[in-house]
Amino acid sequence: MDATPGTVLRELVAERTVPIPGAPSALVGRLIERMGFDAVYLSGAALSAGVLGLPDVGLFTLSELIQQVTYLTRSVNLPVIVDADTGFGDVASVERMVLELEAADAAAVQIEDQESPKRCGHLSGKTLIETDVMCARLRAASAAKSDPNFVIVARTDARGVDGIDAAIHRARRYLEAGADWVFPEALTSREEFAQFAQAVDAPLVANMTEFGKSPLLTMNELAELGYAAVLYPVTLLRVSMKAIEAALALMAQEGTQEELLDLMQTREELYDLLDYEELERRTRGYYEERP
């Protein structure tokens, strides 16, 4: 029997610190795999903005999330970590969410401890649910999984609300409640990343999102501090949107896209990424005469 996605993910972080880019689409997920990365992240912010054109305040539904997860897991042979915001409700909703994500071949789910409607983790004005409520949701998530290696990631936003000590306290409670990994959001310095890692004995996730409250530490720095995984949740969406903006400006000014050709993925490169030739070969095979 093949290893489950959760098993693969756990084995990866047992060996080294793993960089995990966010994929705003299934096609980008394929390129992440082609470029040699070992795991993919489906960011709630990237799904909200890149697919739905909405701000990151918890507006997508569970059905919309599962559809995007399915597109991604069918396109890559990598474990996918899924940002599920606040879990779509209380404990019964969390149970169903885990069942749906496992059925969609996700490797891990990330649940955060904000009140709904949530806010981007690097904005001020967040409010938290009670620690006991988050623990109940984590117990429900842990109990619902059929694969014992499916990873429950507990994200705490307490640093930006009540300080680093509160974030550490919540993290320890969340591990007792059934979380497998912990994701401390919006730490503000290298020293805070070190303090958290020294105080919390579990695989830890670092968020290296741009333009936020956290410094952009290197992979080597985070590995030395003891972090298991490093997320780049919106990096590729931001880069692509800036490139699209520049391209549109040039097209509006020049009336042609000719100057952009050297910056484009060619038709051949795109078809190669899509395995277009394999699709054509397989399709022709269905029409071949059989003796």
N, C-alpha and C positions, 0 to 999 in steps of 0.2 A: 504493500500500500504506500502511495506517495505521501511524503510529509505534508502536513497541513500548512497553510500560509502562516499561521501563528507560530508553528514549530520552526519554520524557516527563519522568521523574524527573530525569534528568541536565540536561535543558533548564531545568527549574524552578530548580535550585540554581545554575545558571550565571548566572541573572538576579538572584537575591536569596537571603537566608536564609529558609528555609521552615519554618513551624511545622507539626508533624505530630502530631495527637492520636492516642492509641490507641483502637481500636474493640473493645470487649469482645463485640460481636455485629454481625451484618450490618445489623440495623436501626439501630444506633448509627452504623455506617459511612455509611448513607444520610443521617442527620441531619448528620454531619460535612460531607458533600458539600453538602447543602442550605444549610448555614451559611457556605459560601464557602471552606472550606479546600481545599487543592490536593493533598493526599496523606494517606494513612492508614497507621497503624502497627498491626501485630498483635503485641502484647506476649506473651511467654511467660508472664509473671506473670499477666496478665489472662486468658489462655487457661486456665492452670492453676486459678486461683481462680474466675473468673467462669463458666467452662463446666463444668469438671470438679470443682470444689470441693476442689482439692488445693493444697498449698504449692508455691512456685516452686523446686523442686529437680530439675527435669528428668524428670518422671514421665510426661509425655504422649509418645505415639509419633509417628513420622513420618506414619502414616496418619491419626491424629487431627488433626495439624497441617494436612495437605493438605486434609482435609475442611473445616476452618474457613477456610483460605485461599480455597477454592473458593466457599464461601458468601459471603465478603466480596467477592471480585473479580466475582462475578456480580451483586452488589447495587450496586456503585458504578462510576463511570467515572473513578476516580482511581488513580494508582499506589499499590501496597501494598508496604510494607517489612515483611518477615517475620522475626521473632525465632526462630531455629532452635536456640537454646541452644548446645550444644557440637557440633552437627552429626550426632548420632545414631550416632556410631562413628568409625572411622578412614577412610582415604581413599576406599575403595570405597563406603562408606556416604555420604560427602559427595558423591561423584559422583552417586549415585542421588538424593539429596535435591535437588540443583540441577536435575536433569532433571524431577523431579516438580513442583518449584516453578515452573519455566518453563511446564510444561504447564498449571498452574493459573493462569497469567497474573499471577504475582507480578512486581513490578518489581525487587526486591532481596531479598537474604538477609543476615542478620546472624549471624555465627558468633563465639563467644567462646572464650577460651583457658583456661578453668577445667578442672580435673579433674572427671570424672564420678564420683559425683553432684555436680552444681553447687550453688551457693547463690545466693540473691539477691545482686546486685552490691553492695548497700549494707549487707551483714552482714559481720561479722568471721568469721575461720576459713576463708577460701577457700584453695584450693591451685591452682596453675597447672600446666598441661602444659608440657613443654619447648618452648622457642621453635622448635626445628627441627621438632617434631611439628606445631605449629600452622602453620608455613610449608608443610609437606607437605599439610596439609588445604586450605590456601588455594590451593596450586598445583592440587590436584585439583578444587576448586570452579571455578577459572578455566578449566581445561581442559575441564570438563564442559559449560559453558554454550554453547548454540547461538546465542544472541543476544549479540553482543559488547558490547551496551549494558546487558545485565542486570548489576546492581550487586552486587558482593561487598563487604560491610561487615565489617571485622575489628574486633571488640570486644576490648579488652584490659582485664583486671581487675588488672593489675600494680600500679597505684597503691596499692591497699589491701593488697598483699602485700609488695612490694619497693621501693615508693616511685616518685616521679614520673620520675626519671631512667630507671628500668627500664621504665616505661610508654612513654617516648619511644623508647628503644632498640628495644623490641619493635615499636612502631608502624612504625618505619622498616624493620625486617626484613619485616614483614607486607606492606608496600607492594611491596617487592622481590619477594616471593613471589607477587604477583598480586592483592592486595586493591585495590579501587578507592577505598574510603573507609575512614576510621578512626573508631572510637567509643571514646574513653577513658572508662572507667567510674569513678564515685565519686571524681572530683576534689573537693578539699575547700575551694577558695577561688577567688575571681575571679582571683587572681594565678596559680594553677595552670592555670586555663583559658587565660589569656594565655600562660603559658610553653609550654604544650603546642602552642598554635596557632602560636607563633613558631618552634617547633622541628620541626614536622611539616608538610611541604608536600604537602597532599592535602585533598580535601573532608572536613571533620570534622563529626561528629555529637555534639551535646550532649544529655545526658539530664537533663531537669528533673523528675525524679520527686520526689514529696513525702515528707517525713519521713525523708530519707536523709542521706548525708554531704555532698552538694553543696549550695551555696547556690542559691536560686531566682533566677537572674539573668533579666533581662528579654530579650525578643527583640532590642531595640535594643542592649543591652549585648553580647549574643552575636554579633550582626551586626558590631558594631564590632571585636570580637575576631577575626572571620574564620571563624565557624562556618557551615557550609552548611545544616545541618538541626538543628531543635530538637525533641526528642521529649517528649511528655507521655503516657507509656505507660499509667499506671493512673489518671490523674486522673478520667476519666469514670466508671470503675467505682467508685472511692472515693466520689465525689459521689452516685452513684445508690444505692449500698449504704447510705449514711448517711441518705438520704431514705427508703429502704424501711424502715430501722430505726425512724425517727421515725413513719412512717405506721402500722407495726404496733403501736407503743406507743399511739398515739392510738386505733386501732381497738379494741385490747384494753381501753382505759379507757372509751371512749365507746359502744362497741357499734355504731358506724356509721362509714362513711367520708365522711359528708356534708361535714364541715369540710375535707376534703382536695380537694374538687372544683376549687377555684380553682388548685390546685397541679398538677393533672393535665393531660397532653396529652389533648385531647378526642378523641372517636371520629372526628370529621371530620378533625382534624389527623393522626391516625394513618393513616386511610385515604388521605389525600392523600400522605403520605410513602410509603405502599406502592403508589401508583398503582392503587388499587383500581378506580376508574372505568374506567381504560384496560383492565384485565383484564376487566371486565364487558362493555365495548364489543367487545373482541376475541372474547370467548366467544359473545356474541350473533351475531356475524358468521358464525361457523361454521354456524349453523342457518338463515341466511337462504336463501330460494329463489333459485336462479340460473336465468336464462332458458335 
